[in-house]
Amino acid sequence: MDFKSFFWSKERDDETPFELDGKPSLKVALPLALQHILAMFVGNIAPITILVTVAGGAMGLDLSDKIFLVQMAMFASGIATLIQLYPLGKIGARLPIVMGTSFSFLGVAILVGFEHGIAGVFGAALVGSVVEIALGFTMPYIRKYFTPLITGIVVLGIGFSLLDVGADYVAGGSAAKFAGEYGQWENLLVGLLTLLAMLGFYIFGKGMWKTSAILIGLVIGFIISLLPVFGMVDWSIVGDADWFLIPTPFKFGMEFHFDAIFLFGAIYIITAIETVGDCSGVTLGGMGREATSDEISGSILADAFGSSFAAVFNALPNTSFSQNVGIVSMTKVVSRYVVMFGALFLIIAAFLPKFGALFLTIPTPVLGGVLVLIFGIIAVNGVKMIAQEDLNGRNGLILALAFGIGFGITNVPDLTAAFADGGIMDNGFLEWFFADPLIAAGLTAFFLNLVLPKDMDV
C-alpha cells in the first residue's frame, strides 16, 4: 500500500464521503471523524469508570489503575473499529461501524469483580467470547432466522432503551446526581441550545455545514458551557493527566472461573443480536439496503475478536455503538476512510492521556443535546425495518408480544425483583432474561419466530 497517497492525495477534494470506499480530503474527513468520536467518547469509558468506582476497592485498584483502564478502553475500541472497517479475512464487516466498550457487560463485570477480582473479569471476557465467535461463523447458516422483523425489533428496542440516556445526559447525568445538581436549569438550557444549534445547521445548512451539524452543535454547546453563568468545563482533568502511556497486555493477569465464564458467555449472545441490529441499521440508514450475511457474520466476528483483544489489553468487551449508527443514518456519511480517522483518534488518545482528557472536558448536557436526536433516529430505523413486513396476523402478534413482554415486564421493578436472589420467585434465568428490555424483547421475538406456524391466522 502506498501510505502517502492513501493519506495525502490532493485529488480527493471532489470525492464524496457518502460512498463506502470514498476517500474525501482531510479537511472533509477529519471533522466528520471527530463528530463520531465526540458522540461515543464518554459512553466508551463510562463502563470501566463505573466498574472501578463500584468494585475498585474489592478488586484492589487505585487511581492510577483507573486511569490505565480508561486508556485501554480507548485503545481496544480503536483497534476493534479498524478491524470492522478493514477486515482481517472474514473478521470484520467492511462497514462504517464504530466499536466501543459495551454497557451490557457492566452488571456481570461488577458481580464477577467482587467475587473473583479484576483478573477473573478479564479471564471470563476472554473465554466467554468463544460463544460469539461460534455465532459469527454460523451466521451464514442461521441468517434466515434474522428477518427484517426480528432485526427491526432489536433496532427499535435499542433506540427505545437509549432514549432516556439522552434525556439523563441533558439533566446532568450521574455526576450531577452525586453533586446534587441534577436537572438544574443550567443543564437543561445548555442541552437545549446544543440541540437547537445542531438542528439549525442540519435543517438549513448546505454541504459540509449540514453534514457536520453534530460536530458544530457540540462545539457551540461547548462554547456556551464555558460562559461564566454556566462554568461547566473542568480543565483540571487535562492538567492531571499524564503525557504518555504504553498499552500493556495482561497487566492485571487472568483467572478462569466457570461461573464467571458462563455469565459472560450469556451476555455475548445478547451483544451479538445487538450487533446484528446495528449492522442492519448502518446499511439501511446509510445505504438504503439490507445487510448481507457476510457483513453480519463479519461484524459479529469483529465484535468477538475485538472483545478478546480488549480482554488481553485490560479492557471490557467491545460492541458496536448505536449512537454512531444514528450518526451514519442522520448524515449518510458511510465512508470507511472517514471513520478510520475516528479509530486513529482513539488509539492516539490511548497513548497520550492528555489528548484523551480533552474529550472528557465536554460537559454531559452538551452530549445529551445531540444524543436525544441520535437515539431517536435509531428507533426510527427500527420502524423502517419492521415496516417492510406485513404486520397483520403472525408478524403483528410477534411484535406485540416482544414489546409487551420485553418492555412491559422489565419496566416493573417490583416484578423483576421477585426473580432476583432472595425474591419470592428466585430464578437465575428469569433474572437474566428480564435484566434488560433489549434482551427480553429480542429473544422473545427470535423464539416466537421459530415456533409459531408460518401460516397461522390471527
C-alpha positions in Angstrom: 0.0 0.0 0.0 1.2 3.5 -0.9 0.6 5.1 2.5 1.5 8.6 1.2 -1.2 8.6 -1.5 -3.7 6.9 0.9 -3.5 9.8 3.4 -2.3 12.8 1.4 -3.6 12.6 -2.2 -4.5 16.1 -3.5 -7.1 14.7 -5.9 -9.7 13.9 -3.3 -11.5 17.3 -2.8 -14.3 16.2 -5.1 -14.6 12.6 -3.7 -17.7 12.0 -1.7 -17.8 10.8 1.9 -21.2 9.3 1.0 -19.6 6.3 -0.6 -18.4 3.3 1.3 -14.9 3.4 -0.3 -14.9 7.2 -0.8 -11.7 9.0 0.3 -12.5 12.7 0.8 -9.8 15.2 1.5 -8.6 15.6 5.1 -10.3 18.9 5.5 -13.6 16.9 5.0 -12.7 13.6 6.6 -11.3 14.9 9.9 -14.3 16.9 11.1 -16.7 14.1 10.2 -14.5 11.6 12.0 -14.3 13.8 15.1 -18.0 14.0 15.5 -18.2 10.2 15.6 -15.7 10.2 18.5 -17.2 13.0 20.4 -20.6 11.2 20.3 -19.2 8.0 21.7 -16.3 9.0 23.9 -18.0 9.3 27.3 -20.0 6.1 26.6 -16.9 4.2 25.7 -15.1 4.9 29.0 -18.1 5.0 31.3 -18.5 1.2 31.9 -14.9 0.8 33.2 -15.2 4.0 35.2 -18.4 2.7 36.9 -16.8 -0.7 37.4 -13.8 0.8 39.2 -16.0 3.2 41.2 -18.3 0.4 42.4 -16.0 -2.5 42.8 -12.5 -1.0 42.6 -11.8 -1.3 46.3 -12.8 -5.0 46.3 -10.5 -5.6 43.3 -7.6 -3.7 44.8 -7.5 -0.9 42.2 -6.2 2.6 42.8 -6.5 5.9 40.9 -3.5 5.1 38.6 -5.1 1.7 37.7 -8.4 3.6 36.8 -6.5 5.9 34.5 -4.7 3.0 32.9 -8.0 1.1 32.4 -9.7 4.1 30.8 -6.8 4.4 28.3 -7.0 0.7 27.5 -10.7 1.1 26.7 -9.8 3.7 24.1 -7.0 1.6 22.7 -9.2 -1.6 22.4 -12.1 0.3 20.8 -9.9 1.9 18.2 -8.3 -1.4 17.2 -11.7 -3.1 17.1 -13.1 -0.3 14.9 -10.2 -0.6 12.4 -11.0 -4.4 12.1 -14.6 -3.6 11.3 -13.6 -1.1 8.7 -10.7 -3.1 7.1 -11.4 -6.8 7.8 -8.8 -9.5 8.7 -10.1 -12.3 6.4 -13.7 -12.9 7.5 -13.3 -10.9 10.7 -14.9 -7.5 10.1 -18.0 -6.2 8.2 -16.2 -3.7 5.9 -18.8 -1.2 7.1 -18.6 2.2 8.9 -19.3 0.6 12.3 -17.7 2.3 15.4 -16.9 -0.1 18.3 -16.8 0.8 21.9 -17.0 -0.7 25.5 -20.3 -2.5 26.0 -22.6 -1.4 28.8 -24.2 -4.9 28.6 -21.4 -6.5 30.5 -21.2 -4.0 33.3 -23.6 -5.8 35.7 -21.9 -9.2 35.4 -18.4 -7.5 35.5 -19.3 -5.9 38.8 -20.6 -9.2 40.1 -17.5 -11.1 39.0 -15.2 -8.4 40.1 -16.5 -8.7 43.7 -16.3 -12.5 43.6 -13.1 -13.1 41.6 -11.3 -9.8 41.2 -10.3 -7.9 38.0 -8.3 -10.9 36.8 -11.5 -13.0 36.9 -13.3 -10.3 34.9 -10.8 -10.4 32.1 -10.4 -14.1 32.1 -14.2 -14.6 31.7 -14.4 -11.9 29.0 -11.7 -13.7 27.0 -13.1 -17.3 27.2 -16.7 -16.2 27.0 -16.1 -14.6 23.6 -15.9 -18.1 22.1 -19.7 -18.1 22.2 -19.8 -15.0 20.0 -17.1 -16.4 17.7 -19.3 -19.5 17.2 -22.3 -17.3 16.4 -20.2 -15.3 13.9 -19.1 -18.4 12.0 -22.5 -20.0 11.9 -24.4 -16.8 11.0 -24.5 -17.6 7.2 -26.5 -20.7 8.1 -28.9 -19.1 10.5 -29.2 -15.7 8.8 -32.7 -16.7 7.6 -33.9 -16.6 11.1 -33.0 -12.9 11.5 -35.7 -11.5 9.4 -36.3 -7.7 8.9 -39.0 -8.1 11.6 -36.5 -9.5 14.2 -33.7 -7.1 13.4 -36.2 -4.3 13.3 -37.5 -5.1 16.8 -33.9 -5.3 18.0 -33.0 -1.9 16.5 -36.2 -0.3 17.7 -35.5 -1.8 21.1 -32.0 -0.3 21.1 -33.5 3.1 20.3 -36.2 2.9 23.0 -33.7 1.6 25.6 -31.4 4.6 24.9 -33.9 7.4 24.7 -33.8 8.0 28.5 -30.0 8.1 28.3 -30.0 11.2 26.2 -32.5 12.9 28.5 -30.5 11.8 31.5 -27.4 13.4 30.0 -29.2 16.7 29.3 -30.2 16.8 33.0 -26.5 16.3 34.0 -26.0 12.6 34.2 -24.7 10.6 37.2 -22.1 13.1 38.2 -24.8 15.8 38.6 -26.8 13.4 40.8 -23.9 12.9 43.1 -23.3 16.7 43.2 -27.0 17.5 43.8 -27.1 19.5 40.5 -29.3 17.1 38.5 -32.0 18.7 36.4 -30.9 22.3 37.2 -31.9 25.0 34.7 -28.3 25.5 33.6 -28.0 21.8 32.5 -31.4 21.9 30.7 -30.6 25.2 28.9 -27.2 24.1 27.7 -28.6 20.8 26.4 -31.5 22.6 24.6 -29.2 25.2 23.0 -26.9 22.4 21.8 -29.8 20.5 20.3 -31.2 23.7 18.6 -27.7 24.6 17.2 -27.4 21.1 15.7 -30.9 21.1 14.2 -30.4 24.6 12.8 -27.3 23.5 10.8 -28.8 20.2 9.8 -32.1 21.7 8.5 -30.8 24.9 7.0 -27.1 24.1 6.3 -25.7 23.1 3.0 -22.8 20.8 2.1 -20.3 20.3 5.0 -22.3 22.7 7.2 -25.2 20.2 7.1 -23.1 17.0 7.2 -21.0 18.3 10.2 -24.1 19.5 12.1 -23.4 17.2 15.0 -19.9 18.4 15.4 -21.0 22.0 15.1 -23.7 21.6 17.6 -21.2 20.1 20.1 -18.7 22.9 19.5 -21.4 25.6 20.0 -22.7 23.8 23.1 -19.2 23.6 24.5 -18.6 27.3 23.9 -21.9 28.1 25.7 -20.9 25.9 28.6 -17.7 27.9 29.0 -19.7 31.1 29.8 -19.3 32.3 33.4 -23.1 31.9 34.0 -22.6 28.1 33.4 -18.9 27.4 34.1 -19.3 23.7 33.4 -15.8 22.9 31.9 -13.3 21.4 34.3 -9.8 21.9 32.8 -8.1 20.2 35.7 -8.9 16.9 34.0 -6.3 17.7 31.3 -3.8 19.1 33.8 -3.8 16.0 35.9 -3.4 13.5 33.0 0.0 12.1 32.1 1.7 12.9 28.8 2.4 9.4 27.7 1.3 5.8 28.4 2.1 2.5 26.8 -0.6 -0.2 26.5 0.4 -3.3 28.4 -1.2 -6.7 27.9 -2.1 -8.9 30.9 -1.2 -6.2 33.3 -3.7 -7.5 35.9 -3.3 -11.2 35.0 -6.2 -13.6 34.2 -8.1 -16.1 36.2 -10.7 -18.5 34.8 -13.8 -19.4 36.8 -16.7 -21.4 35.2 -19.5 -19.4 36.8 -17.9 -16.1 35.6 -17.4 -17.5 32.1 -21.0 -18.7 31.9 -22.3 -15.2 32.8 -20.1 -13.5 30.2 -21.0 -16.1 27.5 -24.7 -15.4 28.0 -24.2 -11.7 27.6 -22.1 -12.3 24.4 -25.3 -13.8 22.9 -27.1 -10.6 23.5 -24.4 -8.3 22.1 -24.3 -10.5 19.0 -28.0 -9.8 18.5 -27.4 -6.1 19.2 -24.6 -6.1 16.6 -26.9 -7.7 14.0 -29.3 -4.8 14.6 -26.6 -2.2 14.4 -25.1 -3.7 11.3 -28.6 -3.7 9.6 -29.1 -0.1 10.9 -25.9 1.1 9.2 -26.7 -0.4 5.8 -30.4 0.6 5.9 -29.9 4.1 7.4 -26.7 4.9 5.4 -27.1 3.0 2.2 -30.8 2.1 1.9 -30.3 -1.7 1.8 -30.3 -4.7 4.0 -27.1 -6.1 5.4 -25.7 -9.2 3.7 -25.0 -12.4 5.6 -21.2 -11.9 5.1 -21.5 -8.4 6.6 -23.5 -9.5 9.6 -21.2 -12.5 10.1 -18.1 -10.3 9.8 -19.5 -7.7 12.2 -20.2 -10.4 14.9 -16.7 -11.9 14.4 -15.1 -8.5 14.7 -17.2 -7.9 17.9 -16.0 -11.2 19.3 -12.3 -10.9 18.4 -12.3 -7.3 19.3 -13.6 -8.3 22.8 -10.9 -10.9 23.0 -8.2 -8.3 22.2 -9.8 -6.0 24.7 -9.5 -8.6 27.5 -5.9 -9.2 26.7 -5.2 -5.4 26.9 -7.2 -5.0 30.2 -10.5 -3.6 28.7 -14.1 -4.8 29.0 -15.7 -6.4 25.9 -16.5 -4.3 22.9 -19.6 -4.0 20.8 -21.0 -1.8 18.0 -22.0 1.7 19.2 -25.6 2.5 18.4 -25.2 6.3 18.7 -22.7 6.1 15.8 -25.2 4.1 13.8 -27.6 7.0 14.4 -24.9 9.4 13.1 -24.5 7.4 9.9 -28.3 7.4 9.4 -28.5 11.1 10.0 -25.6 12.3 7.9 -25.5 9.4 5.3 -21.6 9.5 5.6 -20.7 5.9 5.1 -17.0 6.3 4.1 -14.8 3.8 5.9 -11.9 6.2 5.3 -13.7 8.9 7.4 -14.4 6.5 10.3 -10.8 5.2 10.2 -9.6 8.6 11.3 -12.0 8.3 14.3 -10.4 5.0 15.2 -7.0 6.6 14.9 -8.1 9.4 17.3 -9.0 6.7 19.9 -5.7 4.9 19.5 -3.7 8.2 19.7 -5.7 9.2 22.8 -4.7 5.8 24.4 -1.0 6.7 24.1 -1.5 10.3 25.0 -3.7 10.7 28.1 -3.8 14.5 27.9 -5.2 14.2 24.4 -7.9 11.9 25.6 -8.6 14.0 28.6 -9.6 16.9 26.3 -12.7 14.9 25.3 -13.6 14.4 28.9 -13.9 18.2 29.3 -17.1 18.2 27.2 -20.0 18.7 29.7 -22.6 15.9 29.9 -25.5 18.2 29.0 -23.8 19.2 25.7 -23.5 15.5 24.8 -27.1 14.9 25.8 -28.3 17.7 23.5 -27.1 15.7 20.4 -27.8 12.2 21.7 -31.5 12.9 22.2 -31.9 13.2 18.5 -29.4 10.5 17.5 -31.1 7.8 19.7 -34.5 8.8 18.3 -33.1 8.3 14.8 -32.1 4.7 15.8 -35.7 4.0 16.8 -36.9 5.4 13.5 -34.6 3.0 11.7 -36.1 0.1 13.6 -39.6 1.3 12.5 -38.4 1.3 8.9 -37.2 -2.3 9.1 -40.4 -3.5 10.8 -42.5 -1.7 8.1 -41.0 -3.9 5.4 -43.1 -6.8 6.9 -46.9 -7.3 6.8 -47.9 -6.7 10.4 -51.2 -8.4 10.1 -51.6 -11.8 11.8 -48.4 -13.6 12.8 -45.9 -10.8 12.5 -48.2 -8.4 14.4 -48.5 -10.9 17.2 -44.7 -11.4 17.4 -44.2 -7.6 17.5 -46.9 -7.1 20.2 -45.6 -9.9 22.4 -42.0 -8.9 22.0 -42.6 -5.4 23.2 -45.4 -6.3 25.7 -43.0 -8.8 27.4 -39.7 -7.1 26.8 -40.7 -3.6 27.7 -43.7 -4.4 29.9 -42.3 -6.7 32.5 -38.8 -5.1 32.6 -40.3 -1.7 33.5 -42.0 -3.1 36.6 -39.1 -3.2 39.2 -41.1 -4.9 41.9 -41.9 -7.7 39.5 -38.3 -8.2 38.2 -37.1 -8.0 41.8 -39.1 -11.2 42.5 -36.8 -13.1 40.1 -33.6 -11.9 41.8 -31.7 -13.6 44.7 -33.9 -13.7 47.7 -37.1 -12.9 45.7 -40.3 -14.9 46.0 -39.6 -16.4 42.6 -35.9 -16.6 42.8 -34.8 -17.8 39.3 -31.4 -17.1 37.7 -32.6 -17.5 34.1 -35.6 -15.2 34.6 -33.4 -12.6 36.4 -31.0 -12.6 33.5 -33.8 -12.7 30.8 -35.6 -9.6 32.3 -32.5 -7.8 33.3 -32.7 -5.7 30.1 -35.6 -4.8 27.9 -33.5 -5.4 24.8 -32.6 -8.9 25.9 -36.3 -9.8 26.7 -37.8 -8.2 23.6 -35.1 -9.5 21.2 -35.1 -13.1 22.4 -38.9 -13.2 22.7 -39.2 -12.2 19.0 -36.5 -14.6 17.9 -38.0 -17.6 19.6 -41.6 -16.8 18.6 -40.5 -16.5 15.0 -39.0 -20.0 15.4 -42.0 -21.8 17.0 -45.1 -20.0 15.6 -46.6 -21.6 12.4 -45.8 -19.7 9.3 -49.3 -20.0 8.0 -51.1 -19.2 11.3 -54.2 -16.9 11.1 -54.6 -14.4 13.9 
